């Protein structure tokens, strides 16, 4: 039970990696606070957890709203008496199009969802962790925008994730002495509703790009997030932890 007596916020928890992580964290003893935009799907995940004997509360909303992220922190404290960590997993790829043809609306949406939401999350989550003597925050980033992971048609996505990696490193440096570990998780292609689930041709193509010749399952990425949130990673902070089936190695 890696997360016994810990309370963890999970954003993007209505499906995919976020839902898999929420279920895994609860099975490992955590009380989870679930966040996403879709209330019906979010409620279903929370009900699955409680039926299995776990503890979960949920609130739907938009992570672009700083007040919503602050409310999630308050919900954790009110419901479970503490906040020990967060898995900030919301993200979007946006339109895959060359920058000269890209609309400013697409650029702004991707940057706001992938990067500005992390700013709001840090503002909401760091103070209570500092007050309680420490904790762990994990942000879902990507190998795209890191090292040699740039891909055509993904200018906005790469910029947002490169910015997120930089933000994580700065936050980690600022708050290491407070006992707060802050890391980025960099998945490769993952089978989720947003990652080609139900599209065999797309799955086959993306799988072939990976040296392992397959994509990750959402539960595999959730296991990596569990490691970063657990006490097994006590000496890790500021790390861009790559879990991409060798994709970034292939691009070197």
PyMOL commands that set and color helices and strands:
alter all, ss='L'
color gray80, all
select helices_A, chain A and resi 16-27+39-51+66-80+99-101+104-131+155-178+193-195+200-209+218-229+231-233+247-251
alter helices_A, ss='H'
color red, helices_A
select strands_A, chain A and resi 7-11+31-36+55-60+85-88+135-140+180-187+190-191+216-217+240-243
alter strands_A, ss='S'
color yellow, strands_A
deselect
rebuild
show_as cartoon
